[in-house]
Amino acid sequence: MKRSKELITKNHSQEETSILRCWKCRKCIASSGCFMEYLENQVIKDKDDSVDAQNICHVWHMNVEALPEWISCLIQKAQWTVGKLNCPFCGARLGGFNFVSTPKCSC
């Protein structure tokens, strides 16, 4: 999934929780438990730092074992090949997945 410019971080009892929202309807589509651990921390740091735009990864890396149910269903329908991800609430295009050929990422 492509990263949006906004990452909402809330502080609940010393624990940071990041929420990924749909760019169109603004409903929650994933929480911090779905993201890969080392990249989640990088995203939170990058939000505050002024880093060269070419060095910032613009892809949300998600942990396959901790995906939201709606994403797992779409991956199962596509039989773990290639597919698109649309918001389950409004249908807006959010990104995609590709388990056939994984392109190199900037990070």
Residue pairs with C-beta under 8 A, 6 or more apart in sequence:
1 20
1 59
1 60
1 62
1 85
1 94
1 95
1 96
2 58
2 59
2 60
2 94
2 95
3 43
3 57
3 58
3 59
3 60
4 20
4 21
4 23
6 21
7 18
7 20
7 43
7 44
7 47
8 18
8 19
8 21
9 16
9 17
9 18
9 44
9 47
10 16
10 17
10 19
16 32
16 44
17 31
17 32
18 31
18 32
18 35
18 40
18 43
18 44
19 28
19 30
19 31
19 32
20 28
20 29
20 30
20 31
20 34
20 60
21 27
21 28
21 29
22 29
22 87
22 89
22 90
22 92
22 94
23 92
23 94
24 87
24 90
24 92
25 87
25 89
25 90
25 92
27 87
27 89
27 90
29 68
29 70
29 87
29 88
29 89
29 94
30 60
30 62
30 68
30 71
32 40
33 66
34 62
34 63
34 66
34 67
34 68
35 43
35 60
35 61
35 62
35 63
36 61
36 62
36 63
37 63
39 57
39 60
39 61
39 107
42 57
42 107
46 56
54 106
55 106
56 106
57 105
57 106
57 107
58 106
59 105
59 107
60 95
61 105
61 107
62 71
67 75
70 88
71 85
71 97
74 83
74 85
74 97
75 83
75 97
75 99
77 83
78 97
80 99
81 98
81 99
81 100
82 96
82 97
82 98
82 99
82 100
83 96
83 97
84 93
84 95
84 96
85 93
85 94
85 95
85 96
85 97
86 92
86 93
86 94
87 94
